[in-house]
Amino acid sequence: METLRVSGKSRPNAVAGAIAALIRTEGQLEVQAIGPAAVNQAVKALAIARSYLEGDHLDLTAQPAFVKLDLESEERTALKFVVLAHTPVR
């Protein structure tokens, strides 16, 4: 499963494009964010990605969870979203 890491300086539209592309090709991905600014950008990107997928008759679900990451010999807690594709109910 592909992992996208989002920072507080990530552009939500760019991240949304990457999310939509991976949903179209892989059907799933993981988005990781550390800190409130990064989580904010990630959530905005997920919302934007949903609109990018409408034309393909796809939608996504995101399951949030905590994950511990080792970064630069330091353990950090990140928020991860497991993102899955599905066909919307009409």
mmCIF file as gemmi writes it, N, C-alpha and C atoms, coordinates in Angstrom:
data_model
loop_
_atom_site.group_PDB
_atom_site.id
_atom_site.type_symbol
_atom_site.label_atom_id
_atom_site.label_alt_id
_atom_site.label_comp_id
_atom_site.label_asym_id
_atom_site.label_entity_id
_atom_site.label_seq_id
_atom_site.pdbx_PDB_ins_code
_atom_site.Cartn_x
_atom_site.Cartn_y
_atom_site.Cartn_z
_atom_site.occupancy
_atom_site.B_iso_or_equiv
_atom_site.pdbx_formal_charge
_atom_site.auth_seq_id
_atom_site.auth_asym_id
_atom_site.pdbx_PDB_model_num
ATOM 1 N N . MET Axp A 1 ? 0.853 -1.165 0 1 0 ? 1 A 1
ATOM 2 C CA . MET Axp A 1 ? 0 0 0 1 0 ? 1 A 1
ATOM 3 C C . MET Axp A 1 ? 0.905 1.235 0 1 0 ? 1 A 1
ATOM 4 N N . GLU Axp A 2 ? 0.613 2.153 -0.893 1 0 ? 2 A 1
ATOM 5 C CA . GLU Axp A 2 ? 1.374 3.393 -1.025 1 0 ? 2 A 1
ATOM 6 C C . GLU Axp A 2 ? 1.097 4.302 0.165 1 0 ? 2 A 1
ATOM 7 N N . THR Axp A 3 ? 2.125 5.017 0.636 1 0 ? 3 A 1
ATOM 8 C CA . THR Axp A 3 ? 1.982 5.932 1.751 1 0 ? 3 A 1
ATOM 9 C C . THR Axp A 3 ? 2.331 7.343 1.304 1 0 ? 3 A 1
ATOM 10 N N . LEU Axp A 4 ? 1.428 8.279 1.556 1 0 ? 4 A 1
ATOM 11 C CA . LEU Axp A 4 ? 1.687 9.693 1.307 1 0 ? 4 A 1
ATOM 12 C C . LEU Axp A 4 ? 1.914 10.357 2.649 1 0 ? 4 A 1
ATOM 13 N N . ARG Axp A 5 ? 2.974 11.136 2.757 1 0 ? 5 A 1
ATOM 14 C CA . ARG Axp A 5 ? 3.231 11.894 3.98 1 0 ? 5 A 1
ATOM 15 C C . ARG Axp A 5 ? 2.897 13.349 3.71 1 0 ? 5 A 1
ATOM 16 N N . VAL Axp A 6 ? 2.091 13.918 4.579 1 0 ? 6 A 1
ATOM 17 C CA . VAL Axp A 6 ? 1.618 15.287 4.421 1 0 ? 6 A 1
ATOM 18 C C . VAL Axp A 6 ? 2.24 16.143 5.518 1 0 ? 6 A 1
ATOM 19 N N . SER Axp A 7 ? 2.727 17.319 5.141 1 0 ? 7 A 1
ATOM 20 C CA . SER Axp A 7 ? 3.269 18.256 6.127 1 0 ? 7 A 1
ATOM 21 C C . SER Axp A 7 ? 2.317 19.433 6.265 1 0 ? 7 A 1
ATOM 22 N N . GLY Axp A 8 ? 2.596 20.275 7.205 1 0 ? 8 A 1
ATOM 23 C CA . GLY Axp A 8 ? 1.786 21.463 7.406 1 0 ? 8 A 1
ATOM 24 C C . GLY Axp A 8 ? 1.895 22.448 6.25 1 0 ? 8 A 1
ATOM 25 N N . LYS Axp A 9 ? 2.927 22.296 5.429 1 0 ? 9 A 1
ATOM 26 C CA . LYS Axp A 9 ? 3.13 23.191 4.292 1 0 ? 9 A 1
ATOM 27 C C . LYS Axp A 9 ? 2.694 22.563 2.974 1 0 ? 9 A 1
ATOM 28 N N . SER Axp A 10 ? 2.163 21.341 3.017 1 0 ? 10 A 1
ATOM 29 C CA . SER Axp A 10 ? 1.695 20.677 1.8 1 0 ? 10 A 1
ATOM 30 C C . SER Axp A 10 ? 0.507 21.435 1.227 1 0 ? 10 A 1
ATOM 31 N N . ARG Axp A 11 ? 0.434 21.479 -0.099 1 0 ? 11 A 1
ATOM 32 C CA . ARG Axp A 11 ? -0.696 22.121 -0.771 1 0 ? 11 A 1
ATOM 33 C C . ARG Axp A 11 ? -1.828 21.1 -0.899 1 0 ? 11 A 1
ATOM 34 N N . PRO Axp A 12 ? -2.985 21.363 -0.294 1 0 ? 12 A 1
ATOM 35 C CA . PRO Axp A 12 ? -4.085 20.393 -0.31 1 0 ? 12 A 1
ATOM 36 C C . PRO Axp A 12 ? -4.506 19.955 -1.717 1 0 ? 12 A 1
ATOM 37 N N . ASN Axp A 13 ? -4.514 20.872 -2.694 1 0 ? 13 A 1
ATOM 38 C CA . ASN Axp A 13 ? -4.905 20.49 -4.054 1 0 ? 13 A 1
ATOM 39 C C . ASN Axp A 13 ? -3.922 19.501 -4.666 1 0 ? 13 A 1
ATOM 40 N N . ALA Axp A 14 ? -2.638 19.688 -4.41 1 0 ? 14 A 1
ATOM 41 C CA . ALA Axp A 14 ? -1.626 18.767 -4.933 1 0 ? 14 A 1
ATOM 42 C C . ALA Axp A 14 ? -1.745 17.396 -4.273 1 0 ? 14 A 1
ATOM 43 N N . VAL Axp A 15 ? -1.922 17.398 -2.957 1 0 ? 15 A 1
ATOM 44 C CA . VAL Axp A 15 ? -2.085 16.129 -2.236 1 0 ? 15 A 1
ATOM 45 C C . VAL Axp A 15 ? -3.363 15.433 -2.7 1 0 ? 15 A 1
ATOM 46 N N . ALA Axp A 16 ? -4.438 16.196 -2.91 1 0 ? 16 A 1
ATOM 47 C CA . ALA Axp A 16 ? -5.702 15.628 -3.378 1 0 ? 16 A 1
ATOM 48 C C . ALA Axp A 16 ? -5.526 14.962 -4.743 1 0 ? 16 A 1
ATOM 49 N N . GLY Axp A 17 ? -4.752 15.587 -5.627 1 0 ? 17 A 1
ATOM 50 C CA . GLY Axp A 17 ? -4.482 14.986 -6.929 1 0 ? 17 A 1
ATOM 51 C C . GLY Axp A 17 ? -3.753 13.663 -6.803 1 0 ? 17 A 1
ATOM 52 N N . ALA Axp A 18 ? -2.787 13.597 -5.89 1 0 ? 18 A 1
ATOM 53 C CA . ALA Axp A 18 ? -2.054 12.351 -5.66 1 0 ? 18 A 1
ATOM 54 C C . ALA Axp A 18 ? -2.969 11.283 -5.065 1 0 ? 18 A 1
ATOM 55 N N . ILE Axp A 19 ? -3.823 11.682 -4.127 1 0 ? 19 A 1
ATOM 56 C CA . ILE Axp A 19 ? -4.777 10.737 -3.529 1 0 ? 19 A 1
ATOM 57 C C . ILE Axp A 19 ? -5.704 10.185 -4.602 1 0 ? 19 A 1
ATOM 58 N N . ALA Axp A 20 ? -6.275 11.071 -5.423 1 0 ? 20 A 1
ATOM 59 C CA . ALA Axp A 20 ? -7.203 10.632 -6.472 1 0 ? 20 A 1
ATOM 60 C C . ALA Axp A 20 ? -6.517 9.699 -7.453 1 0 ? 20 A 1
ATOM 61 N N . ALA Axp A 21 ? -5.286 10.013 -7.835 1 0 ? 21 A 1
ATOM 62 C CA . ALA Axp A 21 ? -4.554 9.158 -8.777 1 0 ? 21 A 1
ATOM 63 C C . ALA Axp A 21 ? -4.322 7.768 -8.19 1 0 ? 21 A 1
ATOM 64 N N . LEU Axp A 22 ? -3.939 7.705 -6.921 1 0 ? 22 A 1
ATOM 65 C CA . LEU Axp A 22 ? -3.702 6.4 -6.291 1 0 ? 22 A 1
ATOM 66 C C . LEU Axp A 22 ? -4.998 5.63 -6.081 1 0 ? 22 A 1
ATOM 67 N N . ILE Axp A 23 ? -6.07 6.314 -5.769 1 0 ? 23 A 1
ATOM 68 C CA . ILE Axp A 23 ? -7.364 5.636 -5.626 1 0 ? 23 A 1
ATOM 69 C C . ILE Axp A 23 ? -7.766 5.027 -6.973 1 0 ? 23 A 1
ATOM 70 N N . ARG Axp A 24 ? -7.566 5.776 -8.05 1 0 ? 24 A 1
ATOM 71 C CA . ARG Axp A 24 ? -7.922 5.27 -9.381 1 0 ? 24 A 1
ATOM 72 C C . ARG Axp A 24 ? -7.089 4.05 -9.766 1 0 ? 24 A 1
ATOM 73 N N . THR Axp A 25 ? -5.799 4.067 -9.447 1 0 ? 25 A 1
ATOM 74 C CA . THR Axp A 25 ? -4.913 2.983 -9.899 1 0 ? 25 A 1
ATOM 75 C C . THR Axp A 25 ? -4.792 1.835 -8.91 1 0 ? 25 A 1
ATOM 76 N N . GLU Axp A 26 ? -4.689 2.165 -7.62 1 0 ? 26 A 1
ATOM 77 C CA . GLU Axp A 26 ? -4.447 1.138 -6.604 1 0 ? 26 A 1
ATOM 78 C C . GLU Axp A 26 ? -5.699 0.763 -5.812 1 0 ? 26 A 1
ATOM 79 N N . GLY Axp A 27 ? -6.625 1.727 -5.678 1 0 ? 27 A 1
ATOM 80 C CA . GLY Axp A 27 ? -7.837 1.472 -4.909 1 0 ? 27 A 1
ATOM 81 C C . GLY Axp A 27 ? -7.681 1.688 -3.423 1 0 ? 27 A 1
ATOM 82 N N . GLN Axp A 28 ? -6.454 1.985 -2.982 1 0 ? 28 A 1
ATOM 83 C CA . GLN Axp A 28 ? -6.207 2.213 -1.557 1 0 ? 28 A 1
ATOM 84 C C . GLN Axp A 28 ? -4.881 2.93 -1.377 1 0 ? 28 A 1
ATOM 85 N N . LEU Axp A 29 ? -4.724 3.571 -0.236 1 0 ? 29 A 1
ATOM 86 C CA . LEU Axp A 29 ? -3.466 4.21 0.126 1 0 ? 29 A 1
ATOM 87 C C . LEU Axp A 29 ? -3.52 4.575 1.59 1 0 ? 29 A 1
ATOM 88 N N . GLU Axp A 30 ? -2.39 5.032 2.105 1 0 ? 30 A 1
ATOM 89 C CA . GLU Axp A 30 ? -2.314 5.497 3.483 1 0 ? 30 A 1
ATOM 90 C C . GLU Axp A 30 ? -1.783 6.925 3.45 1 0 ? 30 A 1
ATOM 91 N N . VAL Axp A 31 ? -2.402 7.808 4.218 1 0 ? 31 A 1
ATOM 92 C CA . VAL Axp A 31 ? -1.963 9.19 4.347 1 0 ? 31 A 1
ATOM 93 C C . VAL Axp A 31 ? -1.496 9.37 5.784 1 0 ? 31 A 1
ATOM 94 N N . GLN Axp A 32 ? -0.27 9.875 5.978 1 0 ? 32 A 1
ATOM 95 C CA . GLN Axp A 32 ? 0.268 10.088 7.324 1 0 ? 32 A 1
ATOM 96 C C . GLN Axp A 32 ? 0.528 11.572 7.542 1 0 ? 32 A 1
ATOM 97 N N . ALA Axp A 33 ? 0.25 12.04 8.747 1 0 ? 33 A 1
ATOM 98 C CA . ALA Axp A 33 ? 0.467 13.437 9.102 1 0 ? 33 A 1
ATOM 99 C C . ALA Axp A 33 ? 0.887 13.531 10.556 1 0 ? 33 A 1
ATOM 100 N N . ILE Axp A 34 ? 1.884 14.387 10.821 1 0 ? 34 A 1
ATOM 101 C CA . ILE Axp A 34 ? 2.353 14.622 12.183 1 0 ? 34 A 1
ATOM 102 C C . ILE Axp A 34 ? 2.103 16.081 12.522 1 0 ? 34 A 1
ATOM 103 N N . GLY Axp A 35 ? 1.312 16.323 13.553 1 0 ? 35 A 1
ATOM 104 C CA . GLY Axp A 35 ? 1.046 17.681 14.009 1 0 ? 35 A 1
ATOM 105 C C . GLY Axp A 35 ? -0.263 18.223 13.477 1 0 ? 35 A 1
ATOM 106 N N . PRO Axp A 36 ? -0.817 19.211 14.18 1 0 ? 36 A 1
ATOM 107 C CA . PRO Axp A 36 ? -2.133 19.723 13.821 1 0 ? 36 A 1
ATOM 108 C C . PRO Axp A 36 ? -2.195 20.38 12.441 1 0 ? 36 A 1
ATOM 109 N N . ALA Axp A 37 ? -1.165 21.104 12.036 1 0 ? 37 A 1
ATOM 110 C CA . ALA Axp A 37 ? -1.183 21.746 10.721 1 0 ? 37 A 1
ATOM 111 C C . ALA Axp A 37 ? -1.175 20.698 9.606 1 0 ? 37 A 1
ATOM 112 N N . ALA Axp A 38 ? -0.403 19.647 9.777 1 0 ? 38 A 1
ATOM 113 C CA . ALA Axp A 38 ? -0.331 18.583 8.775 1 0 ? 38 A 1
ATOM 114 C C . ALA Axp A 38 ? -1.649 17.811 8.7 1 0 ? 38 A 1
ATOM 115 N N . VAL Axp A 39 ? -2.251 17.541 9.852 1 0 ? 39 A 1
ATOM 116 C CA . VAL Axp A 39 ? -3.542 16.841 9.871 1 0 ? 39 A 1
ATOM 117 C C . VAL Axp A 39 ? -4.604 17.696 9.18 1 0 ? 39 A 1
ATOM 118 N N . ASN Axp A 40 ? -4.572 18.998 9.42 1 0 ? 40 A 1
ATOM 119 C CA . ASN Axp A 40 ? -5.51 19.909 8.771 1 0 ? 40 A 1
ATOM 120 C C . ASN Axp A 40 ? -5.356 19.841 7.244 1 0 ? 40 A 1
ATOM 121 N N . GLN Axp A 41 ? -4.132 19.884 6.754 1 0 ? 41 A 1
ATOM 122 C CA . GLN Axp A 41 ? -3.896 19.827 5.307 1 0 ? 41 A 1
ATOM 123 C C . GLN Axp A 41 ? -4.335 18.474 4.744 1 0 ? 41 A 1
ATOM 124 N N . ALA Axp A 42 ? -4.107 17.409 5.482 1 0 ? 42 A 1
ATOM 125 C CA . ALA Axp A 42 ? -4.492 16.074 5.023 1 0 ? 42 A 1
ATOM 126 C C . ALA Axp A 42 ? -6.008 15.937 4.915 1 0 ? 42 A 1
ATOM 127 N N . VAL Axp A 43 ? -6.727 16.439 5.906 1 0 ? 43 A 1
ATOM 128 C CA . VAL Axp A 43 ? -8.192 16.346 5.884 1 0 ? 43 A 1
ATOM 129 C C . VAL Axp A 43 ? -8.758 17.176 4.741 1 0 ? 43 A 1
ATOM 130 N N . LYS Axp A 44 ? -8.203 18.377 4.522 1 0 ? 44 A 1
ATOM 131 C CA . LYS Axp A 44 ? -8.649 19.185 3.39 1 0 ? 44 A 1
ATOM 132 C C . LYS Axp A 44 ? -8.393 18.453 2.075 1 0 ? 44 A 1
ATOM 133 N N . ALA Axp A 45 ? -7.23 17.817 1.957 1 0 ? 45 A 1
ATOM 134 C CA . ALA Axp A 45 ? -6.892 17.083 0.736 1 0 ? 45 A 1
ATOM 135 C C . ALA Axp A 45 ? -7.857 15.922 0.504 1 0 ? 45 A 1
ATOM 136 N N . LEU Axp A 46 ? -8.243 15.228 1.553 1 0 ? 46 A 1
ATOM 137 C CA . LEU Axp A 46 ? -9.198 14.128 1.407 1 0 ? 46 A 1
ATOM 138 C C . LEU Axp A 46 ? -10.542 14.639 0.913 1 0 ? 46 A 1
ATOM 139 N N . ALA Axp A 47 ? -10.99 15.768 1.446 1 0 ? 47 A 1
ATOM 140 C CA . ALA Axp A 47 ? -12.266 16.34 1.007 1 0 ? 47 A 1
ATOM 141 C C . ALA Axp A 47 ? -12.198 16.765 -0.463 1 0 ? 47 A 1
ATOM 142 N N . ILE Axp A 48 ? -11.096 17.378 -0.861 1 0 ? 48 A 1
ATOM 143 C CA . ILE Axp A 48 ? -10.929 17.803 -2.252 1 0 ? 48 A 1
ATOM 144 C C . ILE Axp A 48 ? -10.838 16.59 -3.178 1 0 ? 48 A 1
ATOM 145 N N . ALA Axp A 49 ? -10.141 15.552 -2.745 1 0 ? 49 A 1
ATOM 146 C CA . ALA Axp A 49 ? -9.99 14.343 -3.567 1 0 ? 49 A 1
ATOM 147 C C . ALA Axp A 49 ? -11.337 13.719 -3.881 1 0 ? 49 A 1
ATOM 148 N N . ARG Axp A 50 ? -12.273 13.79 -2.953 1 0 ? 50 A 1
ATOM 149 C CA . ARG Axp A 50 ? -13.611 13.242 -3.217 1 0 ? 50 A 1
ATOM 150 C C . ARG Axp A 50 ? -14.238 13.915 -4.426 1 0 ? 50 A 1
ATOM 151 N N . SER Axp A 51 ? -14.069 15.228 -4.537 1 0 ? 51 A 1
ATOM 152 C CA . SER Axp A 51 ? -14.649 15.924 -5.693 1 0 ? 51 A 1
ATOM 153 C C . SER Axp A 51 ? -13.913 15.557 -6.973 1 0 ? 51 A 1
ATOM 154 N N . TYR Axp A 52 ? -12.6 15.297 -6.89 1 0 ? 52 A 1
ATOM 155 C CA . TYR Axp A 52 ? -11.84 14.888 -8.071 1 0 ? 52 A 1
ATOM 156 C C . TYR Axp A 52 ? -12.298 13.522 -8.588 1 0 ? 52 A 1
ATOM 157 N N . LEU Axp A 53 ? -12.824 12.683 -7.707 1 0 ? 53 A 1
ATOM 158 C CA . LEU Axp A 53 ? -13.2 11.322 -8.079 1 0 ? 53 A 1
ATOM 159 C C . LEU Axp A 53 ? -14.642 11.201 -8.56 1 0 ? 53 A 1
ATOM 160 N N . GLU Axp A 54 ? -15.448 12.252 -8.401 1 0 ? 54 A 1
ATOM 161 C CA . GLU Axp A 54 ? -16.862 12.188 -8.784 1 0 ? 54 A 1
ATOM 162 C C . GLU Axp A 54 ? -17.054 11.797 -10.244 1 0 ? 54 A 1
ATOM 163 N N . GLY Axp A 55 ? -16.256 12.361 -11.147 1 0 ? 55 A 1
ATOM 164 C CA . GLY Axp A 55 ? -16.378 12.071 -12.577 1 0 ? 55 A 1
ATOM 165 C C . GLY Axp A 55 ? -16.084 10.627 -12.924 1 0 ? 55 A 1
ATOM 166 N N . ASP Axp A 56 ? -15.334 9.944 -12.058 1 0 ? 56 A 1
ATOM 167 C CA . ASP Axp A 56 ? -15.006 8.528 -12.262 1 0 ? 56 A 1
ATOM 168 C C . ASP Axp A 56 ? -15.997 7.611 -11.551 1 0 ? 56 A 1
ATOM 169 N N . HIS Axp A 57 ? -17.034 8.196 -10.958 1 0 ? 57 A 1
ATOM 170 C CA . HIS Axp A 57 ? -18.035 7.454 -10.175 1 0 ? 57 A 1
ATOM 171 C C . HIS Axp A 57 ? -17.371 6.65 -9.058 1 0 ? 57 A 1
ATOM 172 N N . LEU Axp A 58 ? -16.413 7.299 -8.4 1 0 ? 58 A 1
ATOM 173 C CA . LEU Axp A 58 ? -15.731 6.71 -7.255 1 0 ? 58 A 1
ATOM 174 C C . LEU Axp A 58 ? -15.888 7.632 -6.058 1 0 ? 58 A 1
ATOM 175 N N . ASP Axp A 59 ? -15.8 7.051 -4.881 1 0 ? 59 A 1
ATOM 176 C CA . ASP Axp A 59 ? -15.751 7.808 -3.641 1 0 ? 59 A 1
ATOM 177 C C . ASP Axp A 59 ? -14.694 7.157 -2.775 1 0 ? 59 A 1
ATOM 178 N N . LEU Axp A 60 ? -14.393 7.764 -1.652 1 0 ? 60 A 1
ATOM 179 C CA . LEU Axp A 60 ? -13.397 7.177 -0.756 1 0 ? 60 A 1
ATOM 180 C C . LEU Axp A 60 ? -13.898 7.208 0.667 1 0 ? 60 A 1
ATOM 181 N N . THR Axp A 61 ? -13.348 6.31 1.441 1 0 ? 61 A 1
ATOM 182 C CA . THR Axp A 61 ? -13.558 6.333 2.885 1 0 ? 61 A 1
ATOM 183 C C . THR Axp A 61 ? -12.181 6.421 3.521 1 0 ? 61 A 1
ATOM 184 N N . ALA Axp A 62 ? -12.103 7.06 4.667 1 0 ? 62 A 1
ATOM 185 C CA . ALA Axp A 62 ? -10.837 7.213 5.373 1 0 ? 62 A 1
ATOM 186 C C . ALA Axp A 62 ? -11.017 6.755 6.812 1 0 ? 62 A 1
ATOM 187 N N . GLN Axp A 63 ? -10.184 5.818 7.217 1 0 ? 63 A 1
ATOM 188 C CA . GLN Axp A 63 ? -10.23 5.3 8.586 1 0 ? 63 A 1
ATOM 189 C C . GLN Axp A 63 ? -9.029 5.86 9.346 1 0 ? 63 A 1
ATOM 190 N N . PRO Axp A 64 ? -9.254 6.749 10.318 1 0 ? 64 A 1
ATOM 191 C CA . PRO Axp A 64 ? -8.133 7.325 11.062 1 0 ? 64 A 1
ATOM 192 C C . PRO Axp A 64 ? -7.63 6.381 12.149 1 0 ? 64 A 1
ATOM 193 N N . ALA Axp A 65 ? -6.322 6.46 12.394 1 0 ? 65 A 1
ATOM 194 C CA . ALA Axp A 65 ? -5.7 5.68 13.463 1 0 ? 65 A 1
ATOM 195 C C . ALA Axp A 65 ? -4.371 6.344 13.824 1 0 ? 65 A 1
ATOM 196 N N . PHE Axp A 66 ? -3.865 6.031 14.996 1 0 ? 66 A 1
ATOM 197 C CA . PHE Axp A 66 ? -2.552 6.521 15.4 1 0 ? 66 A 1
ATOM 198 C C . PHE Axp A 66 ? -1.499 5.507 15.004 1 0 ? 66 A 1
ATOM 199 N N . VAL Axp A 67 ? -0.304 5.992 14.675 1 0 ? 67 A 1
ATOM 200 C CA . VAL Axp A 67 ? 0.819 5.124 14.342 1 0 ? 67 A 1
ATOM 201 C C . VAL Axp A 67 ? 2.087 5.767 14.906 1 0 ? 67 A 1
ATOM 202 N N . LYS Axp A 68 ? 2.987 4.933 15.418 1 0 ? 68 A 1
ATOM 203 C CA . LYS Axp A 68 ? 4.267 5.43 15.919 1 0 ? 68 A 1
ATOM 204 C C . LYS Axp A 68 ? 5.299 5.312 14.808 1 0 ? 68 A 1
ATOM 205 N N . LEU Axp A 69 ? 6.021 6.407 14.555 1 0 ? 69 A 1
ATOM 206 C CA . LEU Axp A 69 ? 7.037 6.449 13.515 1 0 ? 69 A 1
ATOM 207 C C . LEU Axp A 69 ? 8.388 6.763 14.132 1 0 ? 69 A 1
ATOM 208 N N . ASP Axp A 70 ? 9.45 6.168 13.597 1 0 ? 70 A 1
ATOM 209 C CA . ASP Axp A 70 ? 10.81 6.496 14.018 1 0 ? 70 A 1
ATOM 210 C C . ASP Axp A 70 ? 11.389 7.466 12.994 1 0 ? 70 A 1
ATOM 211 N N . LEU Axp A 71 ? 11.542 8.715 13.403 1 0 ? 71 A 1
ATOM 212 C CA . LEU Axp A 71 ? 12.083 9.754 12.535 1 0 ? 71 A 1
ATOM 213 C C . LEU Axp A 71 ? 13.309 10.362 13.188 1 0 ? 71 A 1
ATOM 214 N N . GLU Axp A 72 ? 14.439 10.28 12.506 1 0 ? 72 A 1
ATOM 215 C CA . GLU Axp A 72 ? 15.686 10.857 13.011 1 0 ? 72 A 1
ATOM 216 C C . GLU Axp A 72 ? 15.979 10.396 14.438 1 0 ? 72 A 1
ATOM 217 N N . SER Axp A 73 ? 15.937 9.093 14.659 1 0 ? 73 A 1
ATOM 218 C CA . SER Axp A 73 ? 16.18 8.466 15.964 1 0 ? 73 A 1
ATOM 219 C C . SER Axp A 73 ? 15.243 8.963 17.055 1 0 ? 73 A 1
ATOM 220 N N . GLU Axp A 74 ? 14.082 9.404 16.677 1 0 ? 74 A 1
ATOM 221 C CA . GLU Axp A 74 ? 13.096 9.878 17.641 1 0 ? 74 A 1
ATOM 222 C C . GLU Axp A 74 ? 11.752 9.253 17.292 1 0 ? 74 A 1
ATOM 223 N N . GLU Axp A 75 ? 11.057 8.754 18.305 1 0 ? 75 A 1
ATOM 224 C CA . GLU Axp A 75 ? 9.733 8.18 18.068 1 0 ? 75 A 1
ATOM 225 C C . GLU Axp A 75 ? 8.691 9.288 18.104 1 0 ? 75 A 1
ATOM 226 N N . ARG Axp A 76 ? 7.881 9.36 17.043 1 0 ? 76 A 1
ATOM 227 C CA . ARG Axp A 76 ? 6.827 10.367 16.937 1 0 ? 76 A 1
ATOM 228 C C . ARG Axp A 76 ? 5.506 9.657 16.704 1 0 ? 76 A 1
ATOM 229 N N . THR Axp A 77 ? 4.434 10.248 17.197 1 0 ? 77 A 1
ATOM 230 C CA . THR Axp A 77 ? 3.102 9.719 16.952 1 0 ? 77 A 1
ATOM 231 C C . THR Axp A 77 ? 2.486 10.498 15.793 1 0 ? 77 A 1
ATOM 232 N N . ALA Axp A 78 ? 2.024 9.76 14.805 1 0 ? 78 A 1
ATOM 233 C CA . ALA Axp A 78 ? 1.39 10.375 13.641 1 0 ? 78 A 1
ATOM 234 C C . ALA Axp A 78 ? -0.064 9.926 13.584 1 0 ? 78 A 1
ATOM 235 N N . LEU Axp A 79 ? -0.838 10.685 12.858 1 0 ? 79 A 1
ATOM 236 C CA . LEU Axp A 79 ? -2.195 10.262 12.547 1 0 ? 79 A 1
ATOM 237 C C . LEU Axp A 79 ? -2.146 9.7 11.144 1 0 ? 79 A 1
ATOM 238 N N . LYS Axp A 80 ? -2.679 8.505 10.97 1 0 ? 80 A 1
ATOM 239 C CA . LYS Axp A 80 ? -2.719 7.931 9.628 1 0 ? 80 A 1
ATOM 240 C C . LYS Axp A 80 ? -4.171 7.734 9.232 1 0 ? 80 A 1
ATOM 241 N N . PHE Axp A 81 ? -4.408 7.861 7.944 1 0 ? 81 A 1
ATOM 242 C CA . PHE Axp A 81 ? -5.721 7.603 7.376 1 0 ? 81 A 1
ATOM 243 C C . PHE Axp A 81 ? -5.551 6.484 6.366 1 0 ? 81 A 1
ATOM 244 N N . VAL Axp A 82 ? -6.212 5.369 6.587 1 0 ? 82 A 1
ATOM 245 C CA . VAL Axp A 82 ? -6.248 4.311 5.582 1 0 ? 82 A 1
ATOM 246 C C . VAL Axp A 82 ? -7.407 4.677 4.66 1 0 ? 82 A 1
ATOM 247 N N . VAL Axp A 83 ? -7.089 4.934 3.409 1 0 ? 83 A 1
ATOM 248 C CA . VAL Axp A 83 ? -8.049 5.447 2.444 1 0 ? 83 A 1
ATOM 249 C C . VAL Axp A 83 ? -8.391 4.342 1.45 1 0 ? 83 A 1
ATOM 250 N N . LEU Axp A 84 ? -9.668 4.053 1.315 1 0 ? 84 A 1
ATOM 251 C CA . LEU Axp A 84 ? -10.145 2.984 0.434 1 0 ? 84 A 1
ATOM 252 C C . LEU Axp A 84 ? -11.153 3.536 -0.557 1 0 ? 84 A 1
ATOM 253 N N . ALA Axp A 85 ? -11.118 2.999 -1.764 1 0 ? 85 A 1
ATOM 254 C CA . ALA Axp A 85 ? -12.078 3.392 -2.808 1 0 ? 85 A 1
ATOM 255 C C . ALA Axp A 85 ? -13.355 2.588 -2.671 1 0 ? 85 A 1
ATOM 256 N N . HIS Axp A 86 ? -14.451 3.198 -3.06 1 0 ? 86 A 1
ATOM 257 C CA . HIS Axp A 86 ? -15.707 2.47 -3.177 1 0 ? 86 A 1
ATOM 258 C C . HIS Axp A 86 ? -16.604 3.199 -4.166 1 0 ? 86 A 1
ATOM 259 N N . THR Axp A 87 ? -17.607 2.509 -4.634 1 0 ? 87 A 1
ATOM 260 C CA . THR Axp A 87 ? -18.584 3.101 -5.541 1 0 ? 87 A 1
ATOM 261 C C . THR Axp A 87 ? -19.682 3.726 -4.705 1 0 ? 87 A 1
ATOM 262 N N . PRO Axp A 88 ? -19.988 5.002 -4.926 1 0 ? 88 A 1
ATOM 263 C CA . PRO Axp A 88 ? -21.011 5.648 -4.096 1 0 ? 88 A 1
ATOM 264 C C . PRO Axp A 88 ? -22.394 5.046 -4.337 1 0 ? 88 A 1
ATOM 265 N N . VAL Axp A 89 ? -23.186 5.055 -3.285 1 0 ? 89 A 1
ATOM 266 C CA . VAL Axp A 89 ? -24.587 4.575 -3.381 1 0 ? 89 A 1
ATOM 267 C C . VAL Axp A 89 ? -25.407 5.728 -3.911 1 0 ? 89 A 1
ATOM 268 N N . ARG Axp A 90 ? -26.229 5.445 -4.898 1 0 ? 90 A 1
ATOM 269 C CA . ARG Axp A 90 ? -27.042 6.507 -5.502 1 0 ? 90 A 1
ATOM 270 C C . ARG Axp A 90 ? -28.488 6.341 -5.164 1 0 ? 90 A 1
